[in-house]
């Protein structure tokens, strides 16, 4: 049980996020594949598939990303020698 809701069975992570944060598809905004690819190219990395899916679906959804520690694509950086 999470936030008073019982979540049973196998759900995709997208469905879980929608339910946990009381969102509907119309309230979700994500980055484009092109924007994600540009960030990966700039950082010289490839994001894990689940993170790419998150950014595609929810990356610009302020209700989800305002208080957590996920960065907007433009704010991601790697410190020299820290990777």
Number of C-alpha atoms within 10 A of each C-alpha: 7 8 8 7 9 8 12 7 6 8 10 8 12 14 13 13 16 16 15 14 11 10 15 11 11 6 12 17 15 16 19 14 13 9 15 20 15 14 20 15 11 12 13 10 10 13 15 8 9 10 13 18 17 16 24 18 17 22 23 18 16 12 14 16 14 12 8 8 7 14 13 14 16 11 8 12 11 9 6 6 5 5 5
